[in-house]
């Protein structure tokens, strides 16, 4: 038939007691790592503001958004600049390739050997998205098609 609730209730009660005990131990361990407790276990009075920077979820999201905006602005400015020409000679064939630092292509339109298309596809999509006509600085990762 069905399970008996009696043993489950008893097990839940015991787990609550065990959780309370482990939480207290974990709090002591955390205080020791932060330096709020000395070796004997006596509390050292410190302001929590001296030990930790407290941020709300909104502040963390805002910081992440501004960091991403700065990256996009940097990539957009980088895309406006003309690339430098870098000369590289192939050891096996002896052919001299002139690579553009902006597009990473040589005079024949080929990418270098270390360039992996799958790895850099997401970065290139972001770059192309930032160059669109109606580009806004309040951009989030949600709007980019993957």
N, CA, C and O of each residue as an XYZ file, in Angstrom:
584
protein
N       0.836     -1.189      0.000
C       0.000      0.000      0.000
C       0.880      1.252      0.000
O       1.860      1.349     -0.739
N       0.497      2.206      0.855
C       1.244      3.453      0.906
C       2.309      3.428      1.982
O       2.383      2.488      2.774
N       3.120      4.448      2.009
C       4.156      4.557      3.035
C       3.548      5.004      4.348
O       2.481      5.618      4.390
N       4.238      4.687      5.396
C       3.799      5.180      6.693
C       4.408      6.542      6.940
O       5.606      6.733      6.732
N       3.610      7.482      7.376
C       4.078      8.839      7.617
C       4.809      8.970      8.935
O       5.572      9.914      9.142
N       4.572      8.011      9.833
C       5.110      8.137     11.176
C       6.644      8.142     11.147
O       7.271      8.993     11.777
N       7.242      7.206     10.426
C       8.699      7.146     10.392
C       9.271      8.351      9.638
O      10.338      8.855      9.988
N       8.574      8.802      8.624
C       9.042      9.966      7.870
C       9.026     11.209      8.756
O       9.960     12.010      8.726
N       7.963     11.370      9.544
C       7.884     12.530     10.447
C       9.018     12.496     11.462
O       9.641     13.520     11.741
N       9.279     11.327     12.006
C      10.347     11.205     12.990
C      11.698     11.522     12.341
O      12.541     12.186     12.944
N      11.897     11.043     11.110
C      13.155     11.292     10.410
C      13.306     12.789     10.123
O      14.404     13.330     10.252
N      12.224     13.460      9.736
C      12.276     14.901      9.485
C      12.629     15.674     10.753
O      13.401     16.632     10.702
N      12.071     15.262     11.882
C      12.384     15.930     13.141
C      13.867     15.787     13.475
O      14.516     16.750     13.882
N      14.391     14.584     13.301
C      15.803     14.348     13.589
C      16.699     15.151     12.640
O      17.736     15.674     13.048
N      16.294     15.241     11.390
C      17.085     16.006     10.420
C      17.100     17.487     10.763
O      18.113     18.155     10.558
N      15.991     18.014     11.286
C      15.953     19.413     11.706
C      16.929     19.668     12.844
O      17.643     20.671     12.852
N      16.950     18.745     13.811
C      17.867     18.893     14.940
C      19.309     18.841     14.459
O      20.141     19.643     14.881
N      19.602     17.884     13.566
C      20.960     17.737     13.036
C      21.368     18.979     12.245
O      22.509     19.432     12.346
N      20.436     19.535     11.455
C      20.725     20.728     10.645
C      21.046     21.917     11.532
O      21.965     22.678     11.231
N      20.306     22.093     12.624
C      20.574     23.192     13.550
C      21.967     23.062     14.155
O      22.684     24.053     14.292
N      22.353     21.822     14.521
C      23.667     21.603     15.105
C      24.773     21.891     14.092
O      25.768     22.531     14.430
N      24.609     21.423     12.852
C      25.617     21.654     11.822
C      25.704     23.130     11.428
O      26.787     23.628     11.120
N      24.570     23.826     11.438
C      24.590     25.259     11.117
C      25.422     26.034     12.133
O      26.177     26.935     11.768
N      25.281     25.680     13.406
C      26.051     26.362     14.447
C      27.543     26.111     14.253
O      28.351     27.030     14.391
N      27.918     24.850     13.929
C      29.324     24.527     13.703
C      29.862     25.272     12.478
O      30.989     25.767     12.487
N      29.056     25.344     11.445
C      29.492     26.008     10.213
C      29.683     27.505     10.447
O      30.618     28.101      9.911
N      28.812     28.111     11.238
C      28.949     29.526     11.546
C      30.260     29.802     12.289
O      30.944     30.786     12.007
N      30.601     28.933     13.232
C      31.866     29.091     13.960
C      33.041     28.955     13.003
O      34.000     29.723     13.087
N      32.977     27.973     12.081
C      34.056     27.774     11.119
C      34.209     28.987     10.198
O      35.328     29.393      9.883
N      33.093     29.558      9.773
C      33.142     30.747      8.914
C      33.736     31.945      9.652
O      34.521     32.706      9.086
N      33.360     32.104     10.903
C      33.909     33.212     11.686
C      35.412     33.067     11.884
O      36.137     34.061     11.887
N      35.885     31.825     12.051
C      37.318     31.610     12.189
C      38.046     31.969     10.902
O      39.115     32.579     10.942
N      37.473     31.594      9.753
C      38.142     31.904      8.487
C      38.155     33.398      8.215
O      39.094     33.902      7.598
N      37.132     34.116      8.663
C      37.092     35.562      8.474
C      37.953     36.305      9.492
O      38.250     37.486      9.315
N      38.349     35.620     10.545
C      39.174     36.253     11.547
C      38.360     36.939     12.628
O      38.872     37.810     13.330
N      37.105     36.560     12.770
C      36.266     37.140     13.821
C      36.393     36.364     15.129
O      35.961     36.844     16.176
N      36.988     35.159     15.078
C      37.238     34.365     16.284
C      38.733     34.102     16.376
O      39.405     33.922     15.360
N      39.262     34.080     17.632
C      40.668     33.733     17.791
C      40.796     32.225     17.998
O      39.810     31.502     17.857
N      41.993     31.740     18.331
C      42.242     30.301     18.427
C      41.425     29.629     19.532
O      41.012     28.479     19.386
N      41.188     30.352     20.648
C      40.421     29.754     21.754
C      38.926     29.771     21.497
O      38.177     29.097     22.204
N      38.475     30.516     20.512
C      37.043     30.588     20.225
C      36.401     31.851     20.763
O      35.178     31.980     20.717
N      37.203     32.805     21.280
C      36.652     34.067     21.771
C      36.423     35.004     20.598
O      37.224     35.068     19.666
N      35.323     35.724     20.662
C      34.989     36.631     19.561
C      35.824     37.895     19.635
O      35.996     38.488     20.700
N      36.333     38.292     18.494
C      37.046     39.556     18.366
C      36.047     40.545     17.782
O      35.473     40.301     16.720
N      35.844     41.642     18.464
C      34.836     42.598     18.002
C      35.380     43.398     16.824
O      36.336     44.162     16.962
N      34.766     43.212     15.684
C      35.101     43.970     14.482
C      33.805     44.374     13.814
O      32.783     43.698     13.932
N      33.869     45.481     13.116
C      32.712     45.853     12.318
C      32.685     44.971     11.088
O      33.722     44.722     10.472
N      31.523     44.507     10.736
C      31.397     43.626      9.569
C      31.742     44.385      8.288
O      32.120     43.771      7.291
N      31.615     45.716      8.306
C      31.949     46.517      7.132
C      33.456     46.510      6.874
O      33.886     46.677      5.733
N      34.274     46.318      7.935
C      35.724     46.244      7.750
C      36.139     44.928      7.097
O      37.148     44.869      6.394
N      35.363     43.881      7.329
C      35.721     42.555      6.846
C      35.164     42.291      5.449
O      35.860     41.733      4.600
N      33.907     42.690      5.204
C      33.217     42.297      3.979
C      32.564     43.511      3.334
O      32.103     44.418      4.028
N      32.525     43.527      1.999
C      31.732     44.515      1.269
C      30.367     43.907      0.998
O      30.251     42.898      0.302
N      29.344     44.523      1.551
C      27.995     43.997      1.384
C      27.345     44.683      0.195
O      27.286     45.911      0.128
N      26.852     43.871     -0.755
C      26.181     44.400     -1.937
C      24.829     43.728     -2.078
O      24.656     42.554     -1.750
N      23.876     44.503     -2.573
C      22.570     43.928     -2.841
C      22.584     43.289     -4.228
O      23.531     43.467     -4.994
N      21.531     42.549     -4.539
C      21.447     41.886     -5.842
C      21.368     42.915     -6.963
O      21.918     42.705     -8.045
N      20.683     44.026     -6.705
C      20.575     45.072     -7.725
C      21.938     45.667     -8.060
O      22.239     45.914     -9.228
N      22.765     45.900     -7.033
C      24.097     46.458     -7.264
C      24.966     45.499     -8.065
O      25.708     45.924     -8.951
N      24.880     44.214     -7.762
C      25.668     43.219     -8.494
C      25.237     43.171     -9.957
O      26.079     43.107    -10.852
N      23.925     43.201    -10.202
C      23.421     43.192    -11.587
C      23.857     44.453    -12.323
O      24.245     44.392    -13.489
N      23.795     45.589    -11.645
C      24.177     46.852    -12.268
C      25.662     46.845    -12.634
O      26.045     47.304    -13.710
N      26.496     46.320    -11.725
C      27.930     46.231    -12.005
C      28.209     45.334    -13.196
O      29.037     45.664    -14.045
N      27.521     44.199    -13.264
C      27.722     43.275    -14.384
C      27.286     43.916    -15.695
O      27.930     43.745    -16.730
N      26.180     44.658    -15.635
C      25.671     45.317    -16.843
C      26.657     46.381    -17.331
O      26.940     46.463    -18.526
N      27.177     47.193    -16.411
C      28.106     48.239    -16.820
C      29.404     47.635    -17.338
O      30.000     48.171    -18.271
N      29.852     46.530    -16.751
C      31.064     45.870    -17.214
C      30.868     45.362    -18.643
O      31.754     45.495    -19.487
N      29.706     44.783    -18.899
C      29.424     44.278    -20.246
C      29.288     45.427    -21.243
O      29.717     45.312    -22.391
N      28.692     46.532    -20.804
C      28.581     47.699    -21.677
C      29.970     48.227    -22.035
O      30.214     48.594    -23.184
N      30.876     48.268    -21.064
C      32.226     48.741    -21.331
C      32.939     47.837    -22.323
O      33.665     48.315    -23.195
N      32.733     46.520    -22.191
C      33.332     45.595    -23.153
C      32.808     45.845    -24.552
O      33.571     45.846    -25.518
N      31.506     46.055    -24.661
C      30.907     46.288    -25.979
C      31.390     47.600    -26.581
O      31.678     47.676    -27.775
N      31.478     48.628    -25.749
C      31.956     49.924    -26.246
C      33.397     49.781    -26.735
O      33.763     50.321    -27.779
N      34.213     49.044    -25.968
C      35.607     48.835    -26.365
C      35.685     48.089    -27.693
O      36.465     48.457    -28.571
N      34.863     47.022    -27.840
C      34.880     46.262    -29.092
C      34.371     47.105    -30.249
O      34.868     46.994    -31.370
N      33.378     47.950    -29.980
C      32.841     48.812    -31.041
C      33.916     49.809    -31.489
O      34.097     50.030    -32.687
N      34.621     50.403    -30.537
C      35.691     51.343    -30.888
C      36.828     50.620    -31.612
O      37.440     51.160    -32.533
N      37.095     49.400    -31.179
C      38.141     48.618    -31.816
C      37.782     48.279    -33.257
O      38.645     48.224    -34.133
N      36.479     48.052    -33.485
C      36.046     47.708    -34.842
C      36.121     48.918    -35.768
O      36.293     48.770    -36.978
N      35.992     50.117    -35.196
C      36.082     51.314    -36.022
C      37.519     51.592    -36.462
O      37.749     52.185    -37.515
N      38.471     51.164    -35.657
C      39.870     51.390    -35.999
C      40.293     50.457    -37.122
O      39.772     49.350    -37.256
N      41.245     50.917    -37.927
C      41.783     50.063    -38.981
C      42.876     49.189    -38.388
O      43.655     49.631    -37.543
N      42.921     47.960    -38.837
C      43.888     47.013    -38.295
C      45.282     47.242    -38.838
O      45.469     47.836    -39.899
N      46.252     46.758    -38.088
C      47.641     46.847    -38.520
C      47.985     45.601    -39.327
O      47.377     44.546    -39.144
N      48.951     45.727    -40.210
C      49.356     44.603    -41.034
C      50.559     43.934    -40.396
O      51.570     44.573    -40.103
N      50.425     42.627    -40.188
C      51.472     41.837    -39.560
C      51.948     40.803    -40.568
O      51.142     40.064    -41.134
N      53.259     40.748    -40.793
C      53.822     39.805    -41.758
C      54.314     38.562    -41.026
O      55.064     38.647    -40.053
N      53.871     37.399    -41.521
C      54.273     36.121    -40.952
C      54.664     35.204    -42.101
O      53.943     35.098    -43.094
N      55.813     34.541    -41.962
C      56.237     33.592    -43.002
C      55.968     32.181    -42.536
O      56.229     31.835    -41.384
N      55.444     31.365    -43.436
C      55.164     29.968    -43.144
C      56.468     29.186    -43.239
O      57.178     29.277    -44.241
N      56.788     28.410    -42.186
C      58.057     27.684    -42.148
C      58.107     26.562    -43.183
O      59.155     26.300    -43.773
N      56.964     25.900    -43.401
C      56.961     24.745    -44.306
C      57.029     25.173    -45.771
O      57.824     24.636    -46.542
N      56.192     26.144    -46.154
C      56.120     26.527    -47.567
C      56.988     27.721    -47.906
O      57.367     27.900    -49.063
N      57.309     28.537    -46.922
C      58.121     29.722    -47.172
C      57.328     30.890    -47.727
O      57.914     31.896    -48.126
N      55.985     30.777    -47.763
C      55.132     31.844    -48.275
C      54.929     32.888    -47.187
O      54.713     32.541    -46.025
N      54.997     34.161    -47.552
C      54.806     35.248    -46.592
C      53.341     35.665    -46.589
O      52.789     36.038    -47.624
N      52.712     35.598    -45.407
C      51.320     36.002    -45.248
C      51.286     37.343    -44.539
O      52.013     37.569    -43.572
N      50.423     38.241    -45.038
C      50.258     39.552    -44.410
C      48.884     39.557    -43.755
O      47.866     39.656    -44.440
N      48.855     39.450    -42.416
C      47.612     39.385    -41.662
C      47.175     40.772    -41.236
O      48.000     41.612    -40.874
N      45.860     41.011    -41.282
C      45.268     42.230    -40.760
C      44.901     41.956    -39.305
O      44.213     40.972    -39.033
N      45.332     42.786    -38.367
C      45.086     42.528    -36.952
C      43.618     42.696    -36.578
O      43.173     42.145    -35.572
N      42.864     43.446    -37.368
C      41.446     43.646    -37.063
C      40.612     42.459    -37.528
O      39.831     41.910    -36.750
N      40.764     42.064    -38.767
C      39.933     40.983    -39.313
C      40.556     39.617    -39.132
O      39.877     38.603    -39.291
N      41.859     39.570    -38.797
C      42.625     38.339    -38.621
C      42.760     37.536    -39.912
O      43.134     36.364    -39.865
N      42.468     38.133    -41.047
C      42.599     37.433    -42.323
C      43.894     37.866    -43.008
O      44.380     38.978    -42.803
N      44.436     36.973    -43.820
C      45.621     37.336    -44.588
C      45.205     37.859    -45.960
O      44.015     38.032    -46.227
N      46.183     38.109    -46.830
C      45.865     38.707    -48.126
C      45.053     37.758    -49.005
O      44.428     38.194    -49.971
N      45.058     36.466    -48.679
C      44.286     35.496    -49.450
C      42.889     35.274    -48.872
O      42.089     34.538    -49.449
N      42.595     35.905    -47.740
C      41.279     35.763    -47.104
C      41.191     34.591    -46.157
O      40.090     34.207    -45.762
N      42.322     34.004    -45.777
C      42.326     32.856    -44.868
C      42.663     33.309    -43.449
O      43.386     34.283    -43.242
N      42.121     32.574    -42.484
C      42.415     32.839    -41.080
C      43.704     32.120    -40.691
O      44.101     31.174    -41.371
N      44.374     32.550    -39.599
C      45.577     31.843    -39.161
C      45.250     30.442    -38.644
O      44.083     30.108    -38.438
N      46.269     29.638    -38.440
C      46.074     28.233    -38.053
C      45.456     28.113    -36.664
O      44.691     27.183    -36.409
N      45.779     29.048    -35.757
C      45.279     28.944    -34.390
C      43.835     29.415    -34.259
O      43.220     29.213    -33.213
N      43.282     30.039    -35.298
C      41.933     30.602    -35.229
C      40.906     29.486    -35.343
O      40.882     28.773    -36.346
N      40.065     29.324    -34.342
C      39.018     28.306    -34.347
C      37.665     28.993    -34.482
O      37.295     29.830    -33.659
N      36.933     28.628    -35.530
C      35.664     29.299    -35.804
C      34.628     29.043    -34.724
O      33.911     29.962    -34.328
N      34.536     27.810    -34.240
C      33.509     27.494    -33.248
C      33.732     28.244    -31.947
O      32.776     28.667    -31.296
N      35.004     28.412    -31.564
C      35.299     29.085    -30.306
C      34.986     30.570    -30.369
O      34.492     31.145    -29.399
N      35.268     31.183    -31.487
C      35.135     32.632    -31.573
C      33.825     33.079    -32.200
O      33.634     34.272    -32.439
N      32.919     32.148    -32.470
C      31.660     32.515    -33.121
C      30.817     33.431    -32.240
O      30.222     34.392    -32.729
N      30.765     33.136    -30.944
C      29.941     33.941    -30.041
C      30.484     35.369    -29.954
O      29.715     36.330    -29.969
N      31.816     35.505    -29.861
C      32.419     36.827    -29.791
C      32.145     37.618    -31.065
O      31.868     38.816    -31.007
N      32.222     36.955    -32.206
C      31.963     37.643    -33.466
C      30.496     38.060    -33.583
O      30.197     39.123    -34.127
N      29.571     37.219    -33.071
C      28.149     37.582    -33.093
C      27.894     38.818    -32.242
O      27.137     39.704    -32.639
N      28.525     38.879    -31.072
C      28.374     40.053    -30.212
C      28.894     41.299    -30.922
O      28.277     42.362    -30.875
N      30.042     41.146    -31.582
C      30.638     42.266    -32.285
C      29.718     42.761    -33.397
O      29.527     43.967    -33.555
N      29.140     41.823    -34.176
C      28.239     42.205    -35.254
C      26.973     42.849    -34.712
O      26.439     43.787    -35.303
N      26.496     42.335    -33.575
C      25.291     42.908    -32.974
C      25.538     44.344    -32.526
O      24.656     45.196    -32.635
N      26.745     44.608    -32.023
C      27.042     45.958    -31.554
C      27.192     46.944    -32.708
O      27.127     48.155    -32.500
N      27.393     46.436    -33.920
C      27.567     47.315    -35.067
C      26.270     47.569    -35.824
O      26.279     48.238    -36.857
N      25.156     47.045    -35.323
C      23.885     47.251    -36.014
C      23.472     48.713    -35.960
O      24.025     49.506    -35.198
N      22.490     49.051    -36.783
C      22.084     50.450    -36.929
C      21.445     50.990    -35.652
O      21.761     52.100    -35.225
N      20.553     50.218    -35.042
C      19.833     50.677    -33.850
C      20.495     50.135    -32.584
O      19.811     49.643    -31.687
N      21.798     50.223    -32.511
C      22.517     49.716    -31.348
C      22.299     50.635    -30.156
O      22.480     51.849    -30.253
N      21.904     50.037    -29.015
C      21.691     50.800    -27.789
C      22.707     50.327    -26.762
O      23.099     49.160    -26.762
N      23.133     51.232    -25.888
C      24.122     50.881    -24.876
C      23.520     50.014    -23.782
O      24.246     49.281    -23.111
N      22.215     50.082    -23.587
C      21.575     49.286    -22.550
C      21.297     47.899    -23.097
O      20.156     47.437    -23.096
N      22.332     47.245    -23.559
C      22.200     45.949    -24.191
C      22.416     44.841    -23.175
O      23.262     44.958    -22.288
N      21.660     43.778    -23.305
C      21.866     42.633    -22.436
C      22.091     41.393    -23.289
O      21.838     41.395    -24.494
N      22.565     40.346    -22.650
C      22.873     39.116    -23.388
C      21.611     38.427    -23.873
O      21.684     37.531    -24.713
N      20.452     38.828    -23.359
C      19.208     38.186    -23.746
C      18.877     38.475    -25.199
O      18.278     37.641    -25.877
N      19.260     39.640    -25.679
C      18.865     40.054    -27.009
C      19.698     39.460    -28.144
O      19.361     39.628    -29.316
N      20.782     38.765    -27.800
C      21.645     38.242    -28.846
C      21.153     36.868    -29.262
O      20.974     36.004    -28.404
N      20.932     36.637    -30.538
C      20.559     35.276    -30.980
C      21.776     34.365    -30.931
O      22.854     34.721    -31.407
N      21.588     33.190    -30.351
C      22.720     32.279    -30.208
C      22.703     31.185    -31.221
O      23.594     30.336    -31.229
